[in-house]
Amino acid sequence: MADQPVEVVSYDPAWPERFADMQPAVEQLLEPWLTSPVEHIGSTSVPGLAAKPVIDMLALVSSLDEARGPALSALTAVGWLDWPDDPASYYRLWFLYPTPETRTHHLHVLERGEPHARALLAFRDVLRSDAALRQEYADLKQRLSREHPDNRNAYTNAKGDFVDRVLRDTGFDVPGRDLLPE
């Protein structure tokens, strides 16, 4: 399947607006299961951080099992694409919008309290609060985008050790990481 190349660009102050534009629609679709407002996560949620220009969103639901079928149907009906072979599907639903070649958004649907959800938020928050760490991560992402320009999964997998180290250094109990197929 065709996909976007891995391209890390300078921070764009329009990214929070792009999140805010999509947030109400996602919240409306997932309203029966949501436990809190949909959050902006990932590198585009960190002011000043270079990133792939794709907005990551986190939706926390009361029960992934109860939401799985109906949420999948609701989201795919309006153009979100699910990843049926996601190696982490036992704890999340993962979607992209609108196509792999022109993706603008990712949506992670996880159960409230899931350690991976807490890790996503903790990593975002530590990057927001530490300029030196933000720069170190930006440098790593630039290097990895050059090493894996056509393999998004390899790029993501290669960031894992850094993410785990940062979380451990902040005292976070790091959940196991599922490698993506490369």
Secondary structure, 3 states (H helix, E strand, C coil): CCCCCCCCECCCCCHHHHHHHHHHHHHHHHCCCECCCCEEECHHHCCCCCECCCEEEEEEECCHHHHHHHHHHHHHHCCCEECCCCCCCCCEEEEEECCCCCCCEEEEEEECCCHHHHHHHHHHHHHHHCHHHHHHHHHHHHHHHHHCCCCHHHHHHHHHHHHHHHHHHCCCCCCCCCCCCC
